[in-house]
Amino acid sequence: MDLGSKRSYRKVDIEPFYVGAANASLSGDGSLLATAVLEDIVVISRDTDKVIHRIEGDGEVITTLQISPDGKYLAFVSQSQQLKVFNLETSKIIKTFKLSAASYISAVDITSSLFSFGLTDGSVIVWDIEGSFVTHNLKGHGSTLSALSFFGELNSKNWKLASGDIMGVVKVWDLVKRKCINTMNEHSSAVRGVGFNTSGELFASGGRDSIVSLWNTKTWKEIKTIPVQHSVESTGFIELEGTEYLYSAGEGGIMRVWDTTNETLVATTKKQLESTEELSVMEVIKLPEVEDSIVMVLSDQTIVDIDISIDLEETNNIIPTIRTMAGNHGTIADIRYVGRNMDKLALATNSPSLRIVDLDNRPLDMDLCEGHTDLLNMLDCTVDGLWIATAAKDNTARLWKYNEETDKFQCYAVFEGHISSVTAVGLPRTPLSNSSSYPKFIITASEDLTIKKWTVPKPDGSDEVKVVKTSDYTRRAHDKMIHSIDISPNDDFLATASHDKLAKVWDLQGGETVGVLKGHKRPIYDISFCVYDRLIVTGSGDQTAKVWSLEDFTCVKTFQGQANAIQRVSFLSKNKFIVGAGADGLIKIWELSSGDCVQTLDNHDNRIWALCVKNDGEEFISADADGAITLWKDNTEESQAAEEQTRKVKVEQEQALQNYINKGDWFNAFLLALTLNHPMRLYNVMKASIAANEDEGSILGSRKLEQSIGTLDDEKILLLFKRIRDWNTNARLFEIAQKLIKVILINCDIEKLYQISGVMNLIDSIIPYSERHYSRIDDLIEQSFILDYAVKKMDELVN
């Protein structure tokens, strides 16, 4: 394989940062976000969307975590019941403590003084952050704790902790007096929200029984019970327009704000579009240092910032969303580069909403485009990235238009007519003439085994979504599900790939079959036209990709190498290469002319469902069933140039090494051979130095060399010990290894050697072989005495 067929790619990962049932936690200013990724912890800077800490867990799933408001400490508990406290400034775990039971709920006070953990055995642990010890072990609940909240005032004795359990019992504890000061039994199911108002005079508790109870903390008499008509996961008090209100959040994925005086609804966050996805607000996080926003955490691990510094009349009593972060995208079914500069990514996930991610600026944030009521199956976009088509399980397809003013996509038209899930969609491939142009048609395929061509309505200047119910034509295309559609570069043909092991090429205008591609032994999952030639490529469950001629619809090349089904295929680099993404998580690149696999890219742990190519292969992006996204950038030319430079430097260094040996410059020859990591060349340099014996009585033949070894840095000393270890295992090479050991012990500081990381392990592996060598030499000496004795006796007999 020649150098020109090699490919090299630099990868950029966009990984899920929130997976699992544990809560999320933010610092007081909202700049740090701590989340669990199953058994590990991730701490993200929300200013840069960069991961600043990744903490490995103990192998058990994280159940709860809390970051202190000052952003200095992070406490987390795993299923193993281990409580660990991590110092975010030093990046070290400073305390580990074994809890008496599992913990699924935690809290932190506003002054960053105390953590609290509710356990499944009904007890509540209070932890002193600075001192790293348990201050309280409060017992009294008879079941698992499900809610916690602090109230404390600096330099006072007014410190309280409220707790609620899954049986509906709420207790308020006086932390100074170390006793329970009130027990409430107003709830008939799990209590999920407890909280004090700013002054501490009011207390609220909310549960999954759809009620919120309000209490006076001076008398501990119930003021009222408010039926909020939804299951409550979080409750407390917030301030809107200078007035303090009660909020409840949970079922329905929204937060409601209540006027407690007349029990009326004052405001809500934006209501989610009704769909098959049942979202809930799992927690509401107030930021002590940020007055105008709070954060909601949804059940799909979405982090939503809402603006509470609003004029309710101007927003029609709707609290606006100002930022949305996707903790994970779940299974990503399809992706496309979109936007004015193709710098955004459109995602079809296991969600009814189209997700748009800004790759360059905020890769962890997303915009949600609502419209579909069931999960998305497939995407397509125009070549300018300004129009997106989506296919969904709600039996419809939608067309989305980029809005220059808002820098967002909005629904332009919906296409209704299929009687089953729409599985694939296609848009024109010819460039639009100008910014006011629009795609003239859209192609859809469905589980009803038909394909339809639709005419896109002409823009009329309004923002009203256009509904199209009549298609230009409908054709029964295959006998089983249609997995993929592609449109030819000139918009003359369309191609379909199906579960019936066939791919078909159609006349796009008339809807007639012009060719059938037969040859795959399993379902065909993807199909793609070549831009530069009359070729088309398919990927199949039979672990092969095939390239077909559009002249006679015969297979011209078959590519093998995947260990599982090929889910996505495309042409690269002016049809010189084929890229295929497999169900085994591998991406393979084949050379079209030879059929050889020239590159295997391995960065996914699960099935790759989605792959999209940009600029003919200068960049492509892949996404898997875990929601992990990898951006691959072609750096073949840079890599080849670097390899060429490395080879040149290597040749120069080898020539320099030979020159040093010829001149008898043993130290520089030794140092260069050691740096080049050439074990046998280093050995030969040592052997030649000893043979030259420039300095009489020198162990290595050169006193300068021996003294210079004592000045080597830790890294080179460690490397030298590795060479000694390897030589010492060989009876032919051990002598020089032993001499080097003696030189090191004479010329190096023993204390310094002892502190070099890894040296003691190497010495431990050197000692057994050294003992064996000395034992063998002793045996040889002993045998030589016997030989001397035999020779002497033979001389006596002769005489």
C-alpha positions in Angstrom: 0.0 0.0 0.0 1.6 3.3 -1.1 1.8 6.4 1.0 -1.0 8.1 -0.9 -3.6 5.5 0.2 -2.9 6.0 3.9 -5.4 8.2 5.8 -5.0 10.0 9.1 -7.7 11.7 11.2 -7.6 13.9 14.3 -10.6 13.3 16.5 -12.6 15.6 18.7 -15.0 14.0 21.2 -18.4 15.4 22.4 -19.3 12.9 25.1 -22.3 12.6 27.4 -21.7 14.3 30.7 -24.8 13.3 32.6 -26.0 9.7 32.6 -27.9 7.9 35.4 -30.4 8.6 38.1 -28.2 10.7 40.4 -29.0 14.4 40.8 -27.0 17.3 39.3 -25.4 20.1 41.4 -24.2 23.6 40.6 -21.9 26.0 42.4 -23.4 29.2 43.9 -22.5 31.3 40.8 -23.6 28.6 38.4 -20.2 28.4 36.8 -19.5 24.8 37.8 -21.8 21.9 37.1 -21.2 18.5 38.7 -23.0 15.4 37.2 -22.7 11.7 37.3 -21.8 9.5 34.3 -22.9 6.2 35.8 -20.0 5.3 38.2 -17.9 8.4 37.4 -18.2 12.1 38.2 -17.8 15.0 35.7 -17.3 18.6 36.6 -17.9 21.1 33.8 -17.2 24.8 33.4 -20.5 26.2 32.2 -18.7 29.3 30.9 -16.6 27.3 28.4 -18.5 24.0 28.1 -15.2 22.3 29.0 -14.7 19.3 31.4 -12.3 20.5 34.1 -12.5 17.4 36.4 -13.2 13.8 35.6 -13.3 11.7 38.8 -13.2 7.9 38.5 -15.6 6.2 40.8 -15.3 2.9 42.6 -17.1 0.8 40.0 -20.5 1.3 41.5 -23.1 3.7 40.2 -23.2 7.2 41.7 -26.5 7.7 43.6 -26.2 11.4 44.8 -23.7 14.3 44.7 -23.4 17.9 45.9 -21.0 20.7 45.1 -20.6 23.4 47.7 -21.8 26.9 46.8 -18.3 28.3 47.0 -17.2 25.8 44.4 -14.4 24.3 46.5 -15.7 20.9 47.5 -17.7 18.1 45.9 -19.3 15.3 47.9 -20.6 12.1 46.3 -22.0 8.7 47.3 -22.1 5.5 45.2 -24.1 2.4 45.4 -21.3 0.9 47.6 -22.4 3.4 50.3 -19.0 5.1 50.2 -19.1 8.9 50.8 -16.2 10.7 49.2 -15.3 14.4 49.5 -13.2 15.8 46.6 -11.3 19.1 46.8 -11.9 20.9 43.5 -8.9 23.2 44.1 -6.3 20.5 44.6 -8.1 17.8 42.5 -7.7 15.3 45.3 -10.1 13.1 47.4 -9.6 14.3 50.9 -12.0 12.1 52.8 -13.7 8.7 52.4 -16.4 7.6 54.8 -18.6 4.5 54.9 -22.3 5.2 55.4 -24.6 2.9 57.2 -26.9 2.6 54.2 -27.3 3.8 50.7 -28.1 7.4 50.0 -30.1 8.8 47.1 -30.7 12.4 48.3 -28.4 15.1 49.5 -28.3 18.8 50.3 -25.8 21.6 51.1 -26.3 24.8 53.0 -25.9 28.2 51.5 -22.8 29.1 53.5 -20.8 26.0 52.2 -20.5 24.7 55.8 -22.5 21.6 55.8 -23.5 18.7 53.6 -26.5 16.5 54.4 -27.3 12.9 53.2 -30.6 11.1 53.5 -30.2 7.3 53.9 -32.4 4.4 53.0 -32.4 3.3 56.7 -34.3 6.5 57.6 -31.4 8.4 59.1 -30.0 11.7 58.2 -26.2 12.4 58.2 -24.9 16.0 58.5 -21.3 16.5 57.4 -18.9 19.3 58.4 -17.2 20.4 55.1 -14.1 22.1 56.5 -13.6 19.6 59.4 -14.4 16.5 57.3 -16.4 14.7 60.0 -20.0 13.8 60.9 -21.7 16.4 63.1 -25.2 14.8 63.3 -26.8 11.4 62.9 -30.5 12.2 63.0 -32.9 9.3 63.4 -36.6 9.2 63.4 -37.8 8.4 59.9 -39.1 4.9 59.4 -38.4 4.8 55.7 -36.1 6.0 52.9 -35.4 9.7 52.8 -36.5 11.4 49.6 -36.1 15.2 50.3 -33.7 17.5 52.2 -33.3 21.2 52.7 -31.2 23.5 54.9 -32.0 26.8 56.5 -29.2 28.6 58.3 -28.1 32.1 59.3 -24.4 33.0 59.8 -23.4 33.9 63.4 -26.7 32.7 64.8 -28.2 29.6 66.4 -31.0 29.4 63.9 -29.9 26.3 61.9 -32.6 23.9 60.7 -32.7 20.9 58.4 -36.0 19.7 56.9 -36.3 16.1 55.7 -39.1 14.1 54.0 -39.5 10.3 53.3 -41.2 8.1 50.8 -44.1 7.5 53.3 -45.1 11.1 53.4 -43.6 12.1 56.7 -41.8 15.4 57.0 -39.5 16.3 59.9 -37.8 19.6 60.8 -34.6 19.3 62.9 -33.0 22.0 65.1 -29.3 21.4 64.4 -28.1 23.4 67.3 -30.3 21.6 69.8 -29.9 18.3 67.9 -33.5 17.3 68.0 -36.7 17.1 65.9 -38.8 20.2 66.5 -41.8 19.2 64.3 -43.2 16.2 62.5 -45.8 16.5 59.8 -47.9 13.7 58.3 -49.9 15.7 55.7 -48.8 13.8 52.6 -50.0 10.4 51.5 -47.1 9.5 49.2 -43.4 10.3 48.8 -42.3 13.8 49.8 -40.0 15.1 47.0 -39.7 18.8 47.9 -39.1 20.7 51.1 -37.9 24.3 51.5 -37.9 27.5 53.6 -38.5 31.0 52.4 -35.8 33.6 52.6 -36.7 34.8 56.1 -37.2 31.3 57.4 -40.8 32.2 58.5 -42.5 29.9 56.0 -42.0 26.3 55.2 -43.4 24.3 52.2 -43.5 20.6 51.5 -44.6 19.0 48.2 -45.1 15.4 47.2 -46.2 13.0 44.6 -49.8 13.2 46.0 -50.1 16.5 44.0 -50.3 18.8 47.0 -48.1 21.4 48.6 -48.5 22.2 52.3 -47.5 25.6 53.7 -46.5 26.1 57.3 -45.7 28.9 59.8 -42.3 28.1 61.3 -42.9 30.0 64.5 -46.0 28.2 65.6 -45.6 25.2 63.2 -49.3 25.4 62.3 -50.3 24.6 58.8 -51.4 27.7 56.9 -53.0 26.0 54.0 -52.8 23.0 51.6 -52.6 23.9 47.8 -53.7 21.2 45.3 -51.2 21.9 42.5 -52.7 19.2 40.3 -49.4 17.5 39.3 -47.0 15.2 40.9 -44.4 17.4 42.7 -40.6 16.6 42.5 -39.4 20.0 43.9 -40.9 22.9 45.8 -39.7 26.1 47.4 -39.9 29.8 47.2 -38.7 32.2 44.5 -39.0 36.0 43.9 -40.7 37.4 40.8 -41.0 41.2 40.2 -40.0 41.8 43.8 -42.7 39.5 45.3 -42.0 36.1 46.9 -44.0 33.2 45.5 -44.3 29.5 46.0 -43.2 27.2 43.2 -43.9 23.6 42.4 -42.2 21.5 39.7 -42.4 18.0 38.5 -44.9 16.2 36.2 -45.2 17.7 32.8 -41.7 19.0 32.6 -42.7 22.5 33.8 -42.4 24.7 36.9 -45.5 26.5 38.2 -45.4 29.6 40.4 -48.3 30.2 42.9 -49.7 33.1 44.8 -50.3 31.5 48.2 -52.8 34.1 49.3 -55.5 33.2 46.9 -54.0 29.9 45.6 -53.8 31.1 42.0 -51.3 30.2 39.3 -49.1 33.2 38.6 -46.7 32.0 36.0 -45.2 28.8 34.5 -42.2 27.8 32.4 -42.9 27.0 28.7 -45.1 24.0 28.4 -43.6 21.1 26.5 -45.4 20.0 23.4 -47.6 17.0 24.1 -45.8 13.9 22.8 -45.0 10.3 23.6 -42.1 11.5 25.7 -43.2 12.0 29.4 -40.8 14.6 30.9 -40.6 15.6 34.5 -38.7 18.3 36.4 -36.6 16.3 38.8 -35.1 19.2 40.7 -35.0 23.0 40.8 -31.6 24.5 41.7 -31.5 28.1 43.0 -28.2 29.9 42.6 -27.4 32.0 45.7 -25.1 34.3 43.8 -27.3 34.8 40.7 -30.5 36.6 41.3 -32.1 36.5 37.8 -32.0 32.8 37.0 -32.5 29.4 38.4 -31.8 26.0 36.9 -34.2 23.0 36.3 -33.0 19.5 35.8 -35.4 17.4 33.7 -35.8 13.6 33.7 -34.0 13.2 30.4 -30.8 14.8 32.0 -31.4 18.1 30.3 -30.2 21.2 32.2 -32.5 24.2 31.7 -31.7 27.8 32.8 -34.8 30.0 33.2 -34.9 33.8 33.5 -36.9 35.0 36.6 -36.1 38.7 36.1 -39.0 39.1 33.7 -42.0 41.2 33.3 -44.9 38.7 33.5 -47.2 40.9 31.4 -44.7 41.1 28.6 -44.2 37.3 28.5 -47.8 36.4 29.1 -46.9 34.8 32.4 -44.5 32.5 30.8 -41.0 32.3 32.3 -38.6 32.1 29.4 -35.8 29.6 28.9 -32.3 31.2 28.4 -30.1 28.1 28.0 -30.5 24.4 27.5 -27.7 21.8 28.0 -28.0 18.2 27.0 -26.6 15.9 29.6 -26.8 13.2 27.0 -28.6 12.8 23.7 -29.5 9.1 24.2 -29.5 7.1 21.0 -28.6 9.3 18.0 -30.4 7.9 15.0 -29.1 10.4 12.4 -27.0 13.6 12.1 -26.4 16.4 9.5 -24.2 19.5 9.3 -26.5 22.5 9.1 -26.4 26.3 9.5 -25.1 29.2 7.4 -21.5 28.0 7.7 -22.3 24.3 8.3 -21.0 24.8 11.8 -24.1 23.4 13.6 -25.2 19.8 14.0 -28.8 18.6 13.6 -29.6 15.5 15.6 -32.4 13.0 15.4 -32.5 11.3 18.8 -34.9 9.2 20.9 -36.8 12.4 21.4 -39.6 14.0 19.4 -37.7 17.3 19.3 -35.1 18.2 16.6 -31.9 19.1 18.4 -29.4 21.7 17.1 -25.9 21.8 18.5 -23.4 24.6 18.0 -20.1 22.7 17.3 -17.8 25.6 17.6 -19.1 27.7 20.5 -21.2 25.6 22.8 -21.0 21.9 21.9 -22.9 20.8 25.1 -25.7 23.3 24.6 -28.6 22.7 22.3 -31.7 24.4 20.7 -34.9 22.3 20.7 -37.2 22.5 17.7 -40.6 21.2 18.7 -43.2 19.9 16.3 -43.2 16.2 16.1 -45.1 14.2 18.7 -43.1 11.0 18.5 -39.5 10.0 18.1 -37.4 11.1 15.1 -36.2 8.4 12.7 -34.1 10.3 10.1 -32.9 13.7 8.8 -31.8 15.3 5.6 -30.8 18.9 4.7 -30.1 21.0 1.6 -26.5 21.6 0.5 -26.5 25.1 1.9 -27.6 23.8 5.4 -30.5 26.2 5.7 -33.4 23.7 5.3 -33.8 20.5 7.3 -36.3 17.7 6.7 -37.2 15.3 9.6 -39.0 11.9 9.5 -40.8 10.7 12.6 -42.8 8.0 14.1 -45.9 10.2 14.3 -46.4 9.4 10.6 -45.4 12.8 9.4 -42.4 14.6 7.9 -41.5 18.2 8.7 -39.5 20.8 6.9 -37.5 23.4 9.0 -36.2 26.7 7.8 -33.3 28.6 9.2 -34.2 32.1 10.5 -31.3 34.6 10.0 -32.6 36.9 12.7 -32.9 34.4 15.5 -30.2 32.1 14.3 -32.6 29.2 14.9 -34.6 26.8 12.8 -38.4 27.0 12.8 -41.0 24.7 11.3 -42.0 25.7 7.8 -44.2 22.8 6.6 -45.6 19.5 7.8 -46.4 16.6 5.3 -49.2 14.3 6.3 -50.3 11.3 4.3 -48.4 8.2 5.4 -50.4 5.7 7.5 -47.3 4.5 9.4 -44.0 5.7 10.8 -41.9 7.8 8.3 -38.6 6.1 8.3 -36.5 8.1 5.7 -36.6 11.5 4.1 -34.7 13.3 1.2 -34.2 16.8 0.0 -32.9 18.2 -3.3 -29.1 18.0 -3.9 -28.8 20.9 -6.3 -27.8 24.2 -4.7 -30.5 26.8 -4.1 -30.0 29.9 -6.3 -30.2 32.5 -3.4 -31.1 32.9 0.2 -34.8 33.5 -0.7 -35.0 30.2 -2.6 -36.5 27.1 -1.1 -36.4 23.3 -1.8 -39.0 22.5 -4.4 -39.7 18.9 -3.3 -39.3 16.4 -0.5 -39.2 12.6 -0.7 -40.4 10.4 2.2 -40.5 6.7 2.9 -42.6 4.9 5.4 -43.2 1.7 7.2 -46.3 1.4 5.0 -43.7 0.4 2.4 -44.4 3.4 0.1 -42.4 6.4 -1.0 -44.0 9.7 -1.7 -42.9 12.8 -3.5 -44.3 16.1 -2.2 -44.2 19.6 -3.6 -43.0 22.2 -1.0 -45.4 25.2 -0.7 -44.0 28.5 -1.9 -43.1 31.0 0.9 -45.8 33.6 1.4 -44.0 35.7 4.0 -46.0 34.4 7.0 -44.6 32.3 9.9 -47.7 30.0 9.9 -46.8 26.3 9.5 -48.0 25.0 6.1 -49.8 21.6 6.1 -49.5 19.5 3.0 -51.7 16.5 2.7 -51.5 15.6 -1.0 -48.4 14.0 -2.5 -47.3 14.3 -6.2 -47.2 10.5 -6.4 -47.1 7.4 -4.1 -45.3 4.2 -5.0 -45.1 0.9 -3.2 -41.4 0.6 -3.1 -40.3 -2.5 -1.2 -41.7 -5.6 0.6 -40.1 -4.7 3.9 -39.1 -1.5 5.8 -37.3 1.2 3.9 -34.2 2.2 5.9 -32.7 5.0 3.7 -33.2 7.4 0.9 -30.7 9.4 -1.1 -31.1 11.9 -4.0 -28.7 12.0 -6.9 -26.5 15.2 -7.3 -28.5 16.4 -10.3 -31.9 15.6 -8.7 -32.8 13.2 -11.5 -32.8 10.0 -9.5 -33.6 8.8 -6.0 -32.4 5.6 -4.4 -34.0 3.5 -1.6 -32.5 0.8 0.6 -34.7 -1.8 2.3 -34.9 -4.6 4.8 -35.9 -6.9 1.9 -32.1 -7.0 0.8 -32.8 -4.9 -2.2 -31.8 -1.3 -3.2 -33.7 0.5 -6.0 -33.0 3.5 -8.2 -36.0 5.5 -9.2 -36.7 8.3 -11.7 -37.4 11.1 -9.4 -39.9 13.0 -11.5 -42.0 10.1 -12.6 -41.5 7.8 -9.7 -40.7 4.8 -11.9 -38.1 2.1 -11.1 -35.0 2.4 -13.4 -32.8 -0.2 -11.7 -32.7 -2.8 -8.9 -29.5 -3.6 -7.0 -29.4 -7.3 -6.1 -26.5 -9.0 -4.3 -26.6 -8.3 -0.6 -27.5 -11.3 1.6 -28.9 -9.3 4.5 -31.0 -6.1 4.9 -29.5 -2.9 3.4 -29.3 -0.1 5.9 -27.8 2.8 3.9 -27.4 4.0 0.3 -25.5 7.0 -1.0 -24.8 8.5 -4.5 -21.4 9.5 -5.7 -21.0 13.2 -6.5 -18.2 12.8 -9.1 -19.2 9.6 -10.9 -22.1 7.5 -11.9 -21.7 5.2 -8.9 -23.7 4.4 -5.8 -22.7 2.7 -2.6 -24.7 0.5 -0.2 -24.1 -0.8 3.3 -25.7 -4.0 4.6 -26.2 -6.3 7.5 -24.1 -9.0 5.6 -21.0 -7.0 6.8 -20.2 -5.7 3.4 -20.4 -2.5 1.4 -20.9 -2.6 -2.3 -20.4 0.0 -5.0 -22.7 -0.2 -8.0 -22.6 1.2 -11.5 -25.5 3.4 -12.5 -24.9 2.5 -16.2 -26.0 -1.2 -15.9 -26.7 -1.5 -12.1 -24.1 -4.1 -11.5 -21.8 -4.5 -8.5 -18.3 -3.2 -9.4 -16.7 -3.6 -6.0 -17.4 -5.3 -2.7 -15.7 -4.1 0.5 -15.3 -6.4 3.5 -13.7 -6.2 6.9 -16.5 -5.2 9.3 -17.3 -7.7 12.0 -20.9 -6.6 12.1 -23.6 -4.8 10.1 -22.6 -1.7 8.2 -25.0 1.0 9.2 -23.8 4.0 7.2 -21.7 4.4 4.1 -20.5 7.4 2.0 -17.9 8.4 -0.6 -14.8 10.4 0.4 -12.2 12.5 -1.4 -13.7 12.6 -4.9 -14.8 9.0 -4.7 -11.2 7.7 -4.0 -12.4 6.2 -0.8 -15.5 4.6 0.9 -16.2 5.2 4.6 -18.4 2.7 6.5 -19.7 2.8 10.1 -20.5 -0.5 11.7 -22.6 -2.0 14.4 -19.4 -3.0 16.1 -18.5 0.6 16.8 -15.7 0.7 14.2 -15.3 3.0 11.2 -13.5 1.6 8.2 -12.1 3.5 5.2 -11.6 1.5 2.0 -9.7 2.5 -1.1 -12.1 2.3 -4.0 -9.6 1.3 -6.7 -8.0 -1.6 -4.7 -10.7 -2.5 -2.3 -8.2 -2.5 0.6 -9.1 -1.2 4.0 -6.6 1.7 4.5 -7.8 2.9 7.9 -9.8 1.6 10.9 -11.0 4.3 13.4 -12.0 3.0 16.8 -13.5 5.5 19.2 -17.0 4.2 19.9 -18.1 1.6 22.5 -21.5 1.0 20.9 -23.3 0.7 17.6 -22.8 3.6 15.3 -26.2 4.7 14.0 -25.2 8.0 12.4 -22.5 9.3 10.2 -22.3 12.5 8.1 -19.6 13.7 5.7 -18.6 17.4 5.2 -16.6 18.9 2.3 -16.1 15.6 0.6 -14.4 14.0 3.5 -12.2 16.8 4.9 -14.3 16.2 8.0 -17.0 13.8 9.0 -18.9 13.1 12.2 -20.1 9.9 13.8 -22.6 9.2 16.7 -23.5 6.0 18.5 -26.2 4.5 20.6 -24.7 5.9 23.8 -25.0 9.4 22.5 -21.2 9.9 22.1 -20.3 12.1 19.2 -16.9 12.1 17.5 -15.7 14.7 15.0 -13.0 13.3 12.6 -10.8 15.9 10.8 -8.6 14.7 7.9 -5.0 15.5 8.8 -3.4 13.1 6.3 -1.1 15.7 4.7 0.1 17.0 8.1 0.6 13.4 9.4 2.6 12.4 6.3 4.7 15.5 6.6 5.3 14.8 10.3 6.3 11.2 9.4 8.7 12.4 6.7 10.3 14.8 9.2 10.6 12.1 11.8 12.3 9.8 9.3 14.7 12.6 8.3 15.6 13.3 11.9 16.0 9.6 12.6 18.5 9.3 9.7 20.4 12.3 10.9 20.6 11.1 14.5 21.8 7.6 13.4 24.5 9.2 11.4 25.5 11.4 14.4 25.6 8.3 16.6 28.0 6.6 14.2 30.1 9.8 14.1 30.4 9.9 17.9 31.4 6.2 18.0 34.1 6.8 15.3 35.5 9.7 17.2 35.4 7.8 20.5 33.0 10.4 22.0 31.4 7.7 24.3 29.3 10.0 26.4 27.5 11.6 23.5 27.2 8.3 21.8 25.7 6.8 25.0 23.3 9.7 25.4 22.1 9.6 21.8 21.6 5.9 21.8 19.6 6.1 25.0 17.5 9.0 23.7 16.8 7.1 20.4 15.6 4.1 22.6 17.8 1.7 20.7 18.7 -1.0 23.3 21.2 -3.0 21.2 22.9 0.1 19.8 23.3 1.4 23.4 24.7 -2.0 24.4 27.2 -1.9 21.6 28.3 1.6 22.6 28.9 0.3 26.1 30.8 -2.7 24.8 32.9 -0.5 22.4 33.7 1.9 25.2 34.9 -0.9 27.5 37.0 -2.4 24.7 38.6 0.9 23.9 39.6 1.3 27.6 40.7 5.0 27.3 41.0 5.3 31.1 42.9 2.5 32.8 40.9 1.1 35.7 37.6 2.6 34.5 34.6 0.2 34.8 33.2 1.4 31.4 36.5 2.3 29.9 35.8 6.1 30.2 35.7 8.0 33.4 34.0 11.0 31.7 31.2 8.6 30.7 30.9 7.2 34.3 30.7 10.7 35.8 28.2 11.9 33.2 25.8 9.0 34.1 25.5 10.5 37.6 24.2 13.8 36.1 21.3 12.1 34.1 17.8 13.3 34.8 15.2 11.0 36.4 13.5 10.1 33.1 16.8 8.9 31.5 17.9 7.1 34.7 14.5 5.2 34.6 15.1 4.4 30.9 18.6 3.2 31.7 17.3 0.9 34.4 14.8 -0.6 31.9 17.7 -1.4 29.5 19.7 -2.9 32.4 16.7 -5.1 33.4 16.3 -6.4 29.8 20.1 -7.1 29.4 20.3 -8.7 32.8 17.9 -11.5 31.8 20.4 -12.7 29.1 23.5 -14.6 30.1 25.4 -13.2 27.1 24.6 -9.5 28.0 24.4 -9.4 31.8 28.1 -8.5 32.3 27.6 -5.0 30.9 24.3 -4.6 32.8 26.1 -5.4 36.1 28.9 -2.9 35.3 26.3 -0.2 34.7 24.6 -1.0 38.0 27.9 -0.5 39.8 28.5 2.8 38.0 25.1 4.1 38.9 25.4 3.1 42.5 28.8 4.8 42.7 28.0 8.1 40.9 24.3 8.7 41.7 22.7 9.9 44.9 21.0 6.8 46.5 18.2 8.9 48.0 17.5 10.5 44.6 17.3 7.0 43.0 14.9 5.8 45.6 12.5 8.6 45.0 12.3 8.1 41.2 8.9 6.7 40.4 9.1 3.1 39.1 12.8 2.5 39.8 12.1 0.2 42.8 9.9 -2.1 40.7 12.7 -2.4 38.1 15.3 -3.2 40.8 13.0 -5.8 42.2 12.9 -7.5 38.7 16.7 -7.1 38.3 17.7 -8.8 41.7 16.5 -12.4 41.0 18.4 -12.6 37.7 21.5 -11.1 39.3 21.4 -13.7 42.1 21.1 -16.4 39.4 24.2 -15.0 37.5 26.3 -14.9 40.7 25.2 -18.4 41.6 26.2 -19.6 38.1 29.6 -17.9 38.4 30.2 -19.5 41.8 29.5 -22.9 40.3 31.9 -22.2 37.5 34.6 -21.2 40.0 34.0 -24.3 42.0 34.2 -26.5 38.9 37.5 -24.7 38.0 39.0 -25.8 41.3 38.1 -29.4 40.5 39.7 -29.0 37.1 42.9 -27.6 38.7 43.0 -30.5 41.1 42.5 -33.1 38.3 45.4 -31.4 36.3 47.7 -31.5 39.3 47.0 -35.1 39.9 47.7 -36.0 36.3 51.0 -34.2 36.5 52.0 -36.2 39.6 51.2 -39.5 37.7 53.3 -38.4 34.7 56.2 -37.5 37.0 
